[in-house]
């Protein structure tokens, strides 16, 4: 369901939804997917997901130094936070806490943070219902700490361009937004 690199491109993390696992691979040539190794480490998120009733992970995101991992589940629409004692080493991950985004809708499909971790964005990729195909913005009073998150009363709909949005990201300077979806099979730039 999702793919993330570490900062220098020497590790790639792949989220598997069917078995609720995050797979860590090494990359011998940074950011070159043809040089990905076999699985190095695996993080089983099903225990946390099952206890929360949230067994449909859709998106992962790290903080800037890799000491926190965030997993967005679609079952209960929770952003689950893990702490890593060694940055970008999922074998050191431990579940910490979660934040519910159900007040803004259901079937959430993507999560992103701004560079300093004080703003979180969550994409509702559902095809019907409240806030479908909308990105919601949250403010965090403590950087990368979801327990301090609150809805900022800001949202942006992409439904006119994509009615089954699944992933999004921002350009390096935050002035461009890219949204990908299943219906259009394209990337829309804002």
Secondary structure, DSSP 4 states (H G I P E B T S, - for coil): -EEEE-TTSSEEEEEETTTTEEEEEEESSTT-GGGEEEEEEEEE-HHHHHHHT---EEEEEE-TTSSEEEEEETTTTEEEEEEESSTT-GGGEEEEEEEE-GGG-S-EEEEEE-TTSSEEEEEE--SSSTTTTEEEEEEESSTT-GGGEEEEEEEEE-TTT-SSEEEEEE-TTSS-EEEEETTT-SEEE-
